[in-house]
Each structure stands twice: as C-alpha cells, then as structure tokens.
C-alpha cells in the first residue's frame, strides 16, 4: 500500500551505534530523517550519514524536551514519526500507519502502545501493560511542553487516535545500562522539581521510593514477571530515590551561589 502523506522521521541520539542502522530502517516510509545528535563519541553519526535520507543536527544536550523540539523545528513536513533508538516498528504496525494516514478523516496525533523487553525477554506486567506514547503526529498541532525535562509530554491541540498494533520497546539491554538510565532520568526529574520550587524532604524521598516499589511490584503485578519484574521494580524505585537526591543537590547549589 502506497503512503499518500509525506512524513519526516525524527530521532534524538547519543552513542546509539548499536541501534542506529535498525531504527533508520524503521523510517523507510519517511521521505526525510532528522537525527538530532548530542555529540556522540561512537560511530552513531558516521553510520547515520550512510543513509541518503538523513540530515544530522548536532545540538548540546540540555534535556530531552529541548532535543525533541529541535528535531520538530528542523522537519520539513507537517506529519512526523518520532521514535527512540530502542523502539522498533513491526510490519503490521507499519501497514496500520499507512492505512490510517491515507484516510481523509485522520486524527492529529496517535498513541502507540509499547511491548516492553528486558534483555530480549518480553515483560508483560510491572507497569508496562499500559505504557503508551505519542509517536506519530502533526507538527502544526503539537509541541513538547517546555517544563518537562524527562518523560517528555506532548501537548496536542487536536484530535487523538490510538493504534492497535504495538511498538516494540527494547528499553533494557542489560541491568547496568538501565540502572544508569534510571539514575540519569532521576537527576533530570530532580532539576525539574527544583525549577518548580519544590523543597527536599527526606521523609517524602523514602515514602515515595517505597511506594514506587510497592506499586510496580505488587499493584502493577511485577512479581508475575519473575526476576525481571523484581529488577525493574528496584530500578524504577532507584530513579525515584535519585530524583530527590538531585533535588537536594540543586537546593544546596542554589544556597552556595
């Protein structure tokens, strides 16, 4: 089935050499691909340049939202497909995208549900069962909200649809890399809380961390995912704990200035 709309494929990268070839292949329905790279030290950029559709933009990383909005501003088309390096589009999902965009009464933004994998093993619970994100939308109707430094939030001024087929999400290649990612997310979230005027409280830190583990492992049925469910619950709890460590550091720095 031929796609009638022109689409820009967008991705932000940093040291994604292990993923970049595959993810660029998933932009096959796009007529241009914008790669916003934060000065990777590996072969990400050189590999990406081998694809004739790719345009590279080097931009210093401040937070995920700013990087994403840089990519949006660089796109030539109104419709954009915005993917992460650890996401993959199945053939079924690609056909659903084409079919939907060929309709005359399409929506302005679409949620993609994601199927989560831990080191190649599918995870069915642990809070992943309702995981969804906007990945296909009109630039003219959408913008990432500036105040969100992590877990970026797309503001949509229009109608919203949901795809039936899931996006494959290979977020965890191994325990250690995911631990570093969760710590990084926590640091950014702490900076976000500080910018909103939040104050550090050690009781809040420990209560929220404990509840995060209980919610992920018990309420969201993480225990049914076995060892992987336990590890995911621990690492998501670590991210919450690091959020408040980061908030505390920002407060200390502000008093020293």
Secondary structure, 3 states (H helix, E strand, C coil): CCCCCCEEEEEEECCCCCCHHHHHHCCCCCCEEEEEECCCCCCHHHHHCCCCCEEEEECCCCCHHHHHHHHHHHCCCCEEEECCCCEECCHHHHHHHHHHHCCCCCCCEEEEEEEEEECCEEECCCCHHHCEEEEEEEHHHEEECCCCCCCCCEEECCCEEECCCCEEEEEECCHHHHHHHHHHHHHHHHHHHHHCCCCCCHHHHHHHHHHHHHHHHHHCCHHHHHHHHHHHHHHHHHHHHHHHHHHHHHHHHHHHC
